[in-house]
Amino acid sequence: MCAAAIASALSSAIPRGLNLPPLDHVDWREHHSAASRLRPGGCIQPPPGRVTGSVATYAAVAPGARSRYAVVPVQPPRRQRQLTAADLTVRAALRRRGLVWDGQRDSTPFLVPAGRPRERHYALLGHYAYRLFLRDVIKHRGDLRLDLLTRYASRKVAAGYLRFLVRAGVVDLVSRGRYRLRMPGVTSFGQTLEWYVAELLSREFGCSTAFGIRIPGATHGGDYDIVACTEGEVLYVEVKSAPPRQIVEGEVRAFLDRIDTLRPDLALFLADTQLRMRDKLVELFAADIGRRQLGWEPARLEREIWRVGPEIYLLNTDPDLSRNIRTCLATHFRARGIAVQ
């Protein structure tokens, strides 16, 4: 019997009140189980046990049919994670620039606890010592011991950090004095840093943010660490958790290439370090600017915050990550305002 005839037969056989989806949304497949059958009177008989109302638990023999058929829901295509209001704002800004983004992201896991501990984790990430501590936690994730976590914090401070991670469900106590990260897929601090900077832009500066963005088909790969929108403008932030000696010319070149694709109003190259920018990174920017013949001259804004191009800033996190980002934002937005002196 054809699928249309079976659908017609079963439509009249389904009892009222039975919560089944419309028959034009089900798939017909051979089913040889005798767990359920069509009663002679024409009603579907559910299998023994509790009736769940799920169409997948029912089977029927259509009148006159030689085969036994089961009603199996057609699985809809897997949907991407629902976009937040901030995501929609970023998506609209990207589309106005000719870039199509529908929520695609870097799938690499990051070190952020769920529930109430997340607030404490966010606050601690504002401290450079905690960020360095987490790098060591990830480095020694399979065999954590306090002695391995005291390079950048005192033993007392490191022990406090470790107790918090245990309470937050991020780290497990394996045996006396030995711990293990519960998130084995976390192999780098970079994605956690992206999350923190995106949260900071949202919470402290009222930006709509999205991080770990992957834009299919975009020139130069379409990988953007953080894109934020505020006051009708687009901010792009590239974050680096590696020390300056591990940042190479190709990363600076890729950053400038992505700026050319996105055309943001403001761009930040943020290195999570308290080392000087002048020693290496300023020189890398100067070299690539010269190669492109842009005519820009890197200039120190203050401390280790440099303006390397029109509304393009290179900054470290000394003395404070939030403070340095605030300095760049204030410089940019004050220049747009009215000055009377």
Helices and strands as residue ranges (DSSP letters): H 3-13, G 23-25, E 26-30, E 37-38, E 44-45, G 55-57, E 59-60, E 69-73, H 85-96, H 117-124, H 128-139, G 146-149, H 155-167, E 171-175, E 178-181, H 190-205, E 208-214, G 219-221, E 223-230, E 233-240, G 244-246, H 249-262, E 266-271, H 281-292, E 299-302, E 305-309, E 312-315, H 321-336
